[in-house]
Each structure stands twice: as structure tokens, then as C-alpha cells.
């Protein structure tokens, strides 16, 4: 398998002691699947959904699209992107209704362009996300004024059928504060937002030269004290590449003490087959003891360069009630990190499952989720069961001590008119059904590889 290049997030438009477990695969009756909506592309609809979806209290679905607009957005002539709503049918078995609730205008209008994450939603129904480019910043790409990216909010209309209101909460002004934000934001109890930029920062670690060489940042956005005021941005950490991390993925998580955990696609050990870029890391950021102090970064795991099938995490992490971290690498593995002790700060990695040698091609690019009994669910971008169009799978924990985790393929995508190539986090509804997006497939024929879908699967 070939790995993705140094800008994996945008080209879709953009050691501690290791315990090896015996692996197990078992046959499972496939779940049912339904394509809720196939994006059509062209001038009347969007394409290329990025990130997963969220629900509001009325069971409407929301997500973001990278493909929509005039095609004139900088820096390389891409569409500006849009945010969509899917409303459930009035009668069982009916069609879902799609509405584009916001169309990005791009840097020329001091707006964001090219959404580069899924959405999160707060209790009031406001949506938050990031765009890779646009805004008022002075960043350039290939000599073109591109903007450094934005964090945006969409507020629902006060009356049904009204227009949504977009607010740019923050435009990254220069590469120093971050460039090319990506991945889902996370919201804490105080209303602060946390996220990542792929490039930018204050340390030139020799990362992608087109973006200046800086290797990305973790940032915090704090809401204004008075309504209508400006949000305040703080850079919590600038990555420096080997032996530090490089190109963080977003999708951060917070523990009960406010410590941030995440992954970087590069950095860490110098992979022998990927010179000077590294195989990726898992890191933590600990808040300061006193307000206004510096956050402390620790690399808690560097992926092993001697194992080419354990490299390049593309998604974030999840945490169980015991404080264990779980994640995936692009190259075939699902892993767990267990803290050894608070005193030493060391962690032990366990490979829960490896897809190596079990199909034609594998790429684990989506985050994991838990159900209430500790099973793990995710998608493979191109995967097992003979399907190169990807699948939805479940990992079940062992029933006895030191037992093996077992993998079930719940659904294998078949390509158009079905979906193809899922790369976003799944989400449960209240009935235990899983929802997400595929980047390709569907019935829209105006896109290369078709235009993508929103789907659900259920037992």
C-alpha cells in the first residue's frame, strides 16, 4: 500500500513496549444499508462531503461539502464549498430533503472557502466548523492570495424556513498563528473551541514547503465576555517535526481535567521508507497550573518505523472510562494506549486489530466510536470482504482476560449507485442506527468518481 502525501487532509479535494495479540475474524450477517441522499454536483447541488454528520433535536442531519460554487475560489480554482441540511421524510419510506443552508463566498468576500472538517453542534443548535482557506489572513499558496483559513459558526433561523446566519469567529491572520485548519473542533463546558491546523506555527520543521515549512499548531478559541465581541485565539503548541509531531489531524479530545489528546500524521521517529517526515505520533497537551501559563506538550507514543503497517494516523482518538486511548493508523491498524502510571507518564501500546494481508487494500482514515457495551465501530476507506469501495466494521472486546478482539464486517460498499470510500466518523441515532458519509459513489454523474452520499446502516 502506498501512503498518502504530505498534505493528506487537503488532497481529498486534498516506543513503548508493544503487545501483539492473536487476531480473529468471524463471519457476521451483514447489516442493512440505505443511501439517504446522493449528492448530484453541478451548479445546483454540492459534492464531496467532508467529515461526518450531526443531528439536531428534530432529527435533521447536517454536514459540509468541499465541492460547491463557481470553481473560482483561490488558491487553485476550487469550489468554495457549502453546508447542507437533510430533513427526514414526512412519511416512512419517503425521500430525505436536502437544503444548502450556507454557501461559502471565499477570500474575495473575506469569507471562508473549502470546508475541511465535519460539524459540531451545541445545545442551541449552532453549528461550528473550519475552512482550509479564505478569511482575511495574508497566507499565499503558489503565489496566490489564499487566506490562512477560518473557524465559522452557523446559527439557525429564528423562524422556520428563514436563512441561517454565518459568523466568522476567527480568521487566521498569518502563518504564525496557523495555516490550513482541519478536522473537527471540540467544545468544552466553558464554550471554548479547540482545533488544529495542518501547517503554520512558529517552528520551521521542514514540513511541506508550499505552506512555509512550519508543521502545524493546536489552538484554543475563547468566546467574548460581551455578546458581539471578538473571540480570542491562543496557540497552545507549535509542532517541530522529528522527534516532535507534525501535521496534526484535528478531532481532538478532552479528558475531565482539560488535558487535550490528539494525533499527528507525521513526526515522531524517522521512518526509513519516508525519510525526514516520520510515522506519526499521539500527543497530550496539559493545561497550565496557573491561568495564562504555558501548556505542556508530551509525545506519548511514536509509531514504530520498523513496522510499515503501523504508520500515519489520519484520524483523532477516543477515550474509554478508564482513560485508555483508542485510534487508527492509515496503514491498517487499530490500537489502544494504556497509561502505565501518573508518575512516569509512560503509555503501553496494544494492537487490537491489524488488517494486514486480509484483503486487496486497506486504509483506516476515520475516527472510532464506542457503543454502550464497549464495542468499537468505524469504516475502512477501501477494505475487506472483497470490496475495494470500503466497509463499516465492528470490533468486539474479548470475553475472557487476555482474549482476542474480533472483527465483523457489517456492510461492504458496492460503488455507484451505492456509496464508496467512507472516510468520516460514524454517529449513532437514538435507535442504534449508524450514519455517516462516503466521498464517492451515489447517483450523481457530474463528478469524477461520482459525487458522494449520506448513508445509514442498521442490524
N, C-alpha and C positions, 0 to 999 in steps of 0.2 A: 504494500500500500504506500502511496506517496502521501507525504504530509502537506498541509496547506502552507501557503507562503506567509511572509511576514506581516500581512495585513488581513488575517482571516475574517475579521468581523465585517470589513467593508467590501471585500471582493465577492460576497454573495449578492451584491447588486452589481460586494466586496469580498545521608540516607541513614535513614534509621533502619533498624532490623526489620526485615520483611518476612512475613509468614505466608507461605504458599499453601493454599487449600486445594484438596482434590475437588475437581469441578463436576457438576452434574447437570444434565439436561433431561427434562422429562417431557413427554408428549402432553399436549393440552388442547382441549376443544377450543377452536378459535372463537373469539368474541365477535359480535355483530358490529358492523361499521356503517355509518351513513355520512355522506358528504352533505353538510348543511348548506354550504354555499361554494360555488366555483367562481372565482374572480375571472372577469372577461377581458380586462386590459383595454387598450384602445383609448379613445377620448372620453368615454362615458363611464368607465369603471377603472379600478385600480388593479394592481398585480403585485406579486412577490411579497406576501405577508412576512413581516419580520417579528420575531418573538411570538409568545403565546397570546392567550386571550384572558379577559377578566369578565365577570358578571356584575351587573348591578342588582338592586333589590327587586326589580321587575323581570329578571331573567333575560335581559338584553345582554348581548355579547359585544365586547369592544376589542379592537386591535389596531395595529398600524401597518401601513403599506409603504414599501420603498418605491414602487412603480406607480406613479400618477403625475400628470401635469403636462406641461408643454414640451418637456425634454430640453429646456433651455437653462436649467439650473446649473450653476457652476459646481465643481471646477471642471468636470469632464462631460458636460452636456447631459447630465442625468435628469430624470424626472424629479420633481420636488418632494413628492410623497403626500400621503393623506392618512387620516384616522377614520375608521369605519365603525358603524354600529350594525349589528344583526338583531332584528326583532323577531321573537318566536311567532310561529303561525297562530292565528286565532282559533283554528280548528286542528285537531290531531291529524297528522299526516300532511298538513299543508306546507307551503314553502316559507322559508325564512325570508325576511325582507331586509335588504342591505341599504344603508344610507351612508354616504360620505359626509361625516359631520364636521370635518375640517380639512382644507386643502392648503398645504404649506406654500408660501409665496417665495421663499428663497432669500438669499443675501441682498438682492437688489431692493427688497422691501424691508430690510432689517429683520426678516423672519428666519426661522429655521428651515433647513432643507435636508432631505434624506433621513427620515426617522431610522434610528439604529438600535431600537430596543422594543420589547413589548411594553405594555402599560401596567401601572399600578393604580389602584382606586382607593380613595379614602371614604370615611363614613358618610360624607356629604355627597358622594358621587362624583367628586372631581377626579380627573384622570391626569397622570403625570408620566412623562417620558423624555427621551433625549433625541436630538438630531445630530448627525455626524458633522454636518457643515452648517453654514449660514450664520445668522446673527450679525452683530456689529463688530466682531473681532477682526484683527488685522492679519490673520493667517493667510498664507498663499500656498497653492499647490500647482506645480508645473508653471509657475509664473502668473497664475490666475488668482485673483482675489476670491478666496473660498469661504472665508469666515472660519472661526475655530470651533463652531458647534454651539448648541443651546440646550438648556433644560426648560421644558414648557409645561404649562398646566392648561387643561381644558375644563371649563366649568359648565355644567348643564344649564339649559334654558330654564327660566322661571316659569314659563308656560309651555305646556306640551306642544311640540311642533315648532318651537322657536329655535333660534340659532344658538349654537354653543359659542362660548367666549374663550378665545385663546389668549394666554398671557405668557410672555417670555420671562420666566423667573430669573434666568441668568444667561447672558451671552459671554462665553469665554473670551476675554479681551485680547490675550496674547498667548503664545505657546507656553509661556512660563506658568500660567495657571492651568494648562491642559489643552489638548488638541484632539479632536475626534472622540467625543464621548460615546460610550457603547454600553450595552447591557442594561438590564432592568435596574431601576432605582430601588432603594429600600427606605421606608419611612419609620422613624422612631416615635415613641409616645409623646414626645415634645413637639412633634411636627417638623423635625429636621429631616432633610433628604440626604442620602449618601449614594455616591456613584463613582464611576471610573472613566478615565479617558485612555484610549489606546496609546496615544503619543503625548508629547509635551512634558512639561515639568522643568526642573532646574538642573537636572543631571544628564549630561550627554553620555549615554552608554553605548553609542554606536548603533542604535536601532534604526529603523527604516530612514534612509537619507532623504527621501521625498518629503518626510514630515519633520525634518530637522535633527534627527538623531536622538532626541530625548525619548524615554521609554515608558511614559505614562504616569498618571497620578491617581490617587484616591482623594476625593473631595467631599466636603460637607457644605450643604446649603441650609442656612438658618432663616426662618421666616421673620418678617419685620415685626417690631414691637407694636407698631401702629398700623392699622389697616391702610393699605395702599402704599406703604413704604417699600423700600428695596430689600430684597433678600441679600444676605451676606454669605459670601463664599470663603471657605478656608481650605487650603491644600493641606491634607493630613500627612501625605507621604508622596515623594517623588522617587520612582524606581530608577535603579542604576545599572540594570543588566547583571551579568555574571559577577559575583555569586548571588546577587540580589535577584528579584524578579524583574520581568519586562513584559509590557503589553498586557495589563490586567483586563480581565474579561467582564467586569461588572457582575451583576447578580450577587451582590454581597449579602451576607447575613450578619445579624447582631445577636450576641448572647444576652443573658439577663443583666450583665454588668456593663453592657455597652461596648464590649470588645467586638471589633469587626473581623470577619474572616472572608477570604476570597482566594482566587487562583490567578496566576499569570500564565499566558500561553508560552512565553519564552523565559529566559533567565535560568538561574539555578546552576546546575552542572553544565559544563560544556559538552554537548552531545557530539560524539566523534563523527557522526554522519550528518551533523548540522552545525558546522564549526562556528563558534563565536556567537551563537544565539541561545543555546540551552534548550533543555527539555521541558521547562516549566516548573512552577512552584505552587505550594499552598502557603499562605501567609496570614498573620494576625496583626491587627493594629489595636494597641491597648490605649484607652483614653488617659489623659494626664491626671495625676493626683490632685493638682490644683487647677482651677479654671484658668484658661488661657495658656497653659503649658503645652509642651510638645507631645504629640502622640508617639508611641514606641512601636516600631515595626519589628517583627520576628519572622524569619522564614522557618516554618515548622515542618516543611517537607520539600525536598528537591527530588524531582523524578529521576530515576536511575538511568544514566546514559548507557549502561551495559545491556539494557533491555529495551530494544527498539519498539516493543509493543506496550511500553508504559511511558508515553510521552505526550506532551502538548494538550493539557486540559483546556477545553474551549468553553466550558460552562462553569457556573459557580458551584456552591456547596449547599448541603442541607445538614442540619444537626438534630440528633435524637435527644430524648430527655436526659440521657446520661452524659451528654456533652461530646459524643463521638461525631466526627465529621465524615460525610459521605460525598463522593463525587465521581466523575468520569474523566477519562482521557480520550482524546480524539483517536488515539491508537489503541482501541479495543478493550479497555479495562474499566471495571467498576471497583472503586477502592474505598476503604474505611481507614480513618486515622483515629487512634485511641490515645488520649493523654496519659502519660506514664505517671507523672506526679507534678504538682504545682511547683515543687521546689526546683526540679531540674528543667522543667519546661519542655522536655522531650516528648515526642509522639511516636507511636508504632504504627506502621502501615500494614494493612491486610488487603490482599487482592481477593475481593469477594467473587468476582467472575471475570474471566477473560474470553473474548470471542475469537481469539486467535485460532485459525485453522478450522473454523466451524461454518464457513460459507465463502461466497465469492469475494465479498468486500464488506468492510465494517468501518463505520465512523460514528462515534458516540459524541454528538455535539450538543445535546440537550441536557438541561439540569434534571435531577432526580426529584421525585416526590414520594412521601410515605402515605400509606393508608393507616387506619386506626389500629391495625394489628401488627404493624411493623414491616409489611411487605413494601417493596420499592418498585416504582414504575418509571419508565422512561421510553425513549424512542431511539432507534438506530437509523441514521441518515440513509445508509444503504446496508442491508442486513441479511439476516438468516432466513432459514426456511426456503432457500432457493430464490428469494426475492431480492433484486438489486434496487428496488424502489423504496426500501426501508420498512420498518415494522414498529409496533408497540409491544413492549415486553414487560414481564414482571419477574422480580427476584424475590424468592421467599426464604426467610431465615431458617436455619437448621432447627429441627425439633428436639435435638439432643445436644448436649455440650460437646463442642469441637466437631459438630457435624458440618455438612456442606450446605451452601446456599444453592437453590435450584432455580433454573431459568425456564420460564414459559413464554413462548411467542404467542401473544394474544391476538394479534392481527398483522398480516403482511399486506402492504400496499401493492396495488397492481398497475399503477400508472393510469393515465387518462383512459376513461373518464373518472377513474378513482384518483385519489391523491398520490403524490410521490415525494419522497425526500423530506420527511419531518425533521425539524431542527430546533423546535421550541419546546418549552416546558408544558407538560400536561397539567390540567386542572380538573378537580372533581366538582360535580354539582351535588346538590343535596340528596340525589337519588343514587349516587355512586357511579355515575357515568363520567367518562373521561373526555375532555375536549382539548383541541389544540389546532395547529395549522400545519400545512405542508407547503414547501416553497414552490413545488412544481405540481404537475398533474391538473386534473379538473377538465372542464369542457371549454375553457377559453382558448381560442386558437390564434389570438393576435400576439402571443408572446412566444419566445423561444423556449421550448420545453413546457409549454402551456403556462398558465398564469397563477396556479396555486389554489388552495382550498382551505376551508374551515371544516373540521370533521368531529364526529363523536364516535366513541366505541363503548360497548357495554356487554356484560355477560349474557 
